[in-house]
Amino acid sequence: MGIFGPSLKEVWAQLSEEINGDFTEGGIFSVPKVIVNKDYWAILLDTYTVSTGKTSATYTRFRAAFLKNQDIYFKIYKEGIFSDLAKMLGMQDIEIGIEDFDNNFVIKGNNEESIKNILSITEVRNLIQAQDRINLEIKESGGFLGPKYPEDVAILEFTGSGVIKDIETLKSIFKLFEVILNRMADLEIIQRKNPNVEL
């Protein structure tokens, strides 16, 4: 344990043991990772750093790939935290009809009915509301510089600013992914199959 408390590696190794995950320490050219297999899906936890020249910012990231039955994309984030890039992508503002959730979160997407059905489950909303830092989205690929995936594959991704080392927070995000993936499968939005792609 360091002067500022346990290190990321110590916390994530403990997390991996508690949730039956697979922890990789990382090295010179790779970052620490935790992978948890839930049914047909692998949920990956790691970090990435964005450099802006003289400074850099590190983010904690969760990802899971899935096979989709319909085109669905959404972006959910706390009001006032993230820029409104989604408007440029043609996504519409969505309200689910639950006042405290609609007041605290911006929801954008391309399939209002399916998104409302996903968020109709109390457990999903509670797990989202429990996060201090959240940017949750479904997207087609790994971004501008990231990998491109087959047309029938999409990625569920959570991004939080900074390095998250609180075990209970990390557990709740893994649980959020598990609940959302199963909810989408129940609604037949996605398939209960292994997408067989590497994140």
HUFEN-V417763 format. One record per backbone hydrogen bond with DSSP energy under -1.0 kcal/mol. CO is the residue of the C=O (numbers start at 1). NH is the residue of the N-H. E is the energy in kcal/mol with one decimal. If there is no record, write none. Layout:
<<CO	NH	E> <CO	NH	E>>
//
This chain:
<<2	5	-1.6> <5	2	-1.5> <7	11	-2.5> <8	12	-3.2> <9	13	-2.1> <10	14	-1.9> <11	15	-2.8> <12	16	-2.6> <13	17	-1.7> <14	18	-2.2> <15	19	-2.0> <16	21	-3.2> <22	35	-2.1> <24	33	-2.5> <30	27	-1.4> <33	24	-2.8> <34	45	-2.9> <35	22	-2.4> <36	43	-3.1> <38	41	-2.5> <41	38	-3.2> <43	36	-2.4> <44	63	-2.2> <45	34	-2.0> <46	61	-3.1> <48	59	-2.8> <50	57	-2.6> <55	52	-3.0> <57	50	-3.2> <58	162	-2.5> <59	48	-1.9> <60	160	-2.7> <61	46	-2.6> <62	158	-2.4> <63	44	-3.1> <64	156	-3.0> <66	154	-2.2> <67	191	-2.9> <73	110	-1.6> <74	138	-2.3> <75	108	-2.3> <76	136	-2.8> <77	106	-3.3> <78	81	-1.9> <83	85	-1.4> <85	88	-1.2> <86	91	-1.9> <87	90	-1.5> <92	109	-1.4> <98	102	-2.8> <99	103	-2.5> <101	105	-1.8> <104	79	-2.0> <106	77	-1.9> <107	94	-2.6> <108	75	-2.5> <109	92	-1.8> <111	115	-2.3> <112	116	-2.5> <113	117	-2.0> <114	118	-2.1> <115	119	-2.3> <121	125	-1.8> <122	126	-2.8> <123	127	-2.1> <124	128	-1.9> <125	129	-3.0> <126	130	-1.4> <128	131	-1.6> <135	159	-1.9> <136	76	-3.4> <137	157	-3.1> <139	155	-3.2> <147	142	-3.0> <150	153	-1.9> <152	68	-2.5> <154	66	-2.2> <155	139	-2.4> <156	64	-1.8> <157	137	-2.7> <158	62	-2.4> <160	60	-3.0> <166	170	-2.4> <167	171	-2.7> <168	172	-2.1> <169	173	-1.7> <170	174	-2.2> <171	175	-2.4> <172	176	-2.2> <173	177	-2.3> <174	178	-2.3> <175	179	-2.7> <176	180	-2.7> <177	181	-2.8> <178	182	-2.0> <179	183	-2.4> <180	184	-2.8> <181	185	-2.0> <182	186	-2.6> <183	187	-1.8> <184	189	-2.7> <184	190	-1.0> <185	188	-1.3> <189	69	-3.4> <189	70	-1.2> <191	193	-1.7>>
//
